[in-house]
């Protein structure tokens, strides 16, 4: 009788504490008939990138059953797992796990079903395990920049100069070299034959060469990752300006995308290309402004998106498609 009263008191205390913390009460008002039961709860169906998101997992273990279960932080999230103590529930016991998570990827994220496996203590190794699983959880992760693009500006250049007098020294050296070059030009022998003018490289050739150089760039530190995304974004913006006359380099991402979408059918980019460009620029902004550090797969996908946009819109390919 004392054990039952102690269990009731502990249950009411846990429910009061969880209600105060905004967490749901225990999912069982009385012990379930199962030897092992597992329930899951999520705090929201939609959450901004890197914002708190809570998952609560409740475990019930019946009398005479052993079960070793501890959930892990799922893929696509960072956070911690708080494992509570077992408390009595009828003849069995229950335990609550609180996952304090923050999503680090955009889009629809899925938490795979969790699985708890128990076995009766009377079994001698040949008894079937008692299995309980949670349903699959889903959450939509939104961008931190949605609806705030016009208010955001880069706080400063990505890197501060290491040596304050380096620019002065380089400027002085440039003046000396220009003076020497001018003297040489005045005293050089006159040529009657003019060298042929150099043919400028097409915009897509310059862009693809610049992206090819970035493929081998080091991305081992946060500073190198930031510099990589700044340069990839700059190469693609300069190419779009030279290719289509779009004022991309001097505009924010939201201004540039608004101009592209406002053109509608007159836009030089089709719908798939506009969507790819939008995802590309938002990914670069997350690294530059929100300090998100994607993995190597995200680096390769960003570089591949830029190359595909250049290849799909290069002037010689478009002329071939029109001619055919």
N, C-alpha and C positions, 0 to 999 in steps of 0.2 A: 504493500500500500504506500509506504514511504517513497519507494522508487517511482511509482506512478505519479505521485504528487510532485516529486522533484522534476520529472520529465515535463509535466504540464507547466510548471513555473518557468523552466528554461525555454520552452516553446514560446510562451507569451513574451518573455524578455527578448528573444531573438526577433519575433515579429515586430515588436515596438522599435527596436534598433533599426531594422531594415526599412520600416516605414519612414523613420526620421531621415535615413540616408537616401530616400527615393527609390529603394529597391523593393521588389515584390515580396509578399510574405511567402511562407512555405507553401508549395503546391499541394501538400497533403494535409487534410484535416484529420485523417485517421490513416493508420498504416495500410498501404496497398497490399493486394493479395499476392503480388509477385515477390520472388526472392530477391531480385535486383530491379530497381526502377531508376530511370534517368530522365530529367526534365531540363529544358533550356529556355531562357528568356533573354531578349535583346532590348536595349533602351530606346532604339529608334530605327526606322527603316531608311533614313537618309541623314548623312552627316557630312560636313565640309572636310576637306583634306587636312590631316594632322590634328583634327579635333577629337575630344574624348568620346569614346563609344564603349558601352558596358555590356558584357554578356554574363549572365548568371546561370550556373549549372548546378542543379540539386541532385544529389545521389541518395537513394534509399537502399539499405542492405538489411535483409530480413534476418531473423534469428537462425543461427547455425550456418551462416553463409559468410565466406571470406571473399573480399573483392578489393583489388588494388587498382585504383583509378585516379589519375591526376591529369586534367586537361593541359594542353600546351598552347602557346600563343600561335594562332593560325597564320598561314602565309598571307602576305600583303598587309600585315599589321605589326606594330611595335607595342610593347606593353608588358604587364606583369600579371601573374596569377596568384591571387590570395586564397590559400586553402584554409577553410575554417575547420573547427574541431567537430568530431562526431557528437551528436546530441541524441538522447533517447527519443524514439517514436514508437509507442507501444512496446512490443517485445523486440523490435528491431532498432535501428539507429539511422540517422540521416546526417548528411554533410553538405555544406554549401561551398562552391568555388566561385569566386568573383574575378572575372577577366577584365582588367582596366586596359583598354586598347586604344590605339590611334592609327587610323588607316594611312598608309604611305603610297597608295596607288589610286588613280582616278578610275571611275566607271563602276560597273556592278561587281562587287566582291562577294565571294561565296565562302562560307565557313562549312566545311564538310561535316557530315554527321559524326558525332563523337560516340564511342563504343566502350561500354563497361562490361566486363566479363567476371562473373562470380562462380564460385564452386562451393558446394556444401562440405562442411568439415568432416562429415561422416563418410564421404566418398573416398575410396581407396585408389584413386587414379583412373577409374574406368567410368565415372559418372559424367553425364553430359553437362557442359558448362551452361550457366544461366546468363543470357546476353540481353542487354538493354542498350538502345541507341537513341540519340536525339534527332529531331528533324534537321534538315539542311537550313542554315540561316543565310539570309541575303541582306546586303545593305548597299545603297547607292551612294558613292563618294563623289561629291561635287568639288569644283575648283574653288580655291580661295579668292580668285580674281573675278568670278562671275558677278557682273553688275557694278564693279568698282574700277574698271579699266581706266576711265577718264581721270580718276583721282590719284592713280598711282604713277609715280615717276621714279626713275632710277636715282637713288640718293647720291651716287658719286660714280666715277669711273670704276671699273672692276678692280684695278690695281693702282696703288699709289706709287709714284716714282721712288726708287730706292735711293738715288743720289740726287739731292736738290740741284747741284750744279752741273749735272750731266747735260741738261738741255742747253745751258750756256756754253759749255765746252763744244758741244756738237755744232751749235750755231756759229761759233767763232771759226771752227774748222771748215764749215761750209763756205763762209765768206772768203777764207784764204784760198780754198779750192776754186771758187768762182773767179777770184781775181787772177789766179794762175791760168785758169782756162781761158779767160778773156784775153790775157796777154798772148797766149799761144795762138788763139784764133786770129788776133791782129797780125801776127808775124808768120802765120802758116803760108806756104806757097799756094797761089791761086790755082784752082783746077777749072779747066774748061768743060769738063764732063761732070754732070750731076748724077749723083747716085739715085737709083730708083727709090721712090717713096715706099716705106715699109707698110705692108698691108696689115691693118689692125685685125686682131683676132676676134672672131665672133664672141658674143656675150656668153653663150653656152660653153664654149671651149674654156674660157677663163674660169667660169664657175666650176666646171667639172674638174679642172686641174687643181683648183683651190680645195675642193672637197676631197680629192684623192690624197692631197698632202695631209689633211686632217685625219684621214683614216688611221695613219700611223702615229698620231699625236699621243703623248702620255696623258693618262687620265687617272693617276694614282692618288692624287690629293684633292681636297675640295676646291682649292684654288685652280688646279689644272682642269677639273670638271667644269667649273664656272667659265674659264677662259675658252674651253672647247665649245660650249653652247653659245657664248657670245659670238664667236667667230663663225660658227655654222649659220646662225641667224643672220649675221651681217652679209655673208656670201649670197644667201638666197634672196635677201631683200635687195641687194645691189643688182643681182641678175634680173629680178622682176622689174626694177626701175629701167634698166637698159633695154630689156626685151619688150616691155609693154608701155613704158612711160608712166608707170605707177610710182607715186611718191612714197616709197616704202621705207627707206632708211631713216628719214626724219620724223616719222609718225610712230605713235604707240600702236601696240598690237590691236587694241580695240578700234582705234580710228582707221587703221589700214583694213581690217576685216569688214568694218562697216562700209567702207568705200567699195570693196569687192562685191559684197552682197547687194548693195544698192544698185549696182549696174544690171543685175538680173541677167536676162538673155544676152545683153550686150557685153557681158564680162568676158575677158579673154580666157578665163578658166571655167571648165564645166563644174557640175555640182560635186562630183567625186573629188576633183582637184581642189575645190574650195574647202571641202571638209578636211582633206588631208593637210592643206596649208593651215587651217585653223587649229587642228590638233598639234601640228608641228610648232607653231608660234606659242601656243599656250604652254607646251612642254618646256620650251626655252625660257619663258617668263617664270615658270615655277622654279627653275634652277637659279635664274638671275636674281629674282626678287623674294621668293619664298624660301630660298636656301634648301630646296629639296635635292637630295643626292641620289639620282637613279642608279641602277646597276649597269653593268657592261652591255647587257642585252638592250636596254633602253637607249644607250649611246649609239649602238649599231643601228637600231631601228630609226632613230632620229636622222642619222647620216644617210641611211637608205631612202627615207622619205624625201629628203632634199634632192638627192640624185635622181629619183624617179620624177619629181616635178620638173627638173631641168630637162631630163631626157624627153618627157612627154610634150614639152612646149618649145623645144629648140626649133629655130626657124627653118632649117633645112628639112627636118622631118615633116613639119606642117606643110611646107611647099610640095613635098613629094606626095602627101596624102591628098592635097587639093588637085594636083596634076593627074593622079590616078583616078 
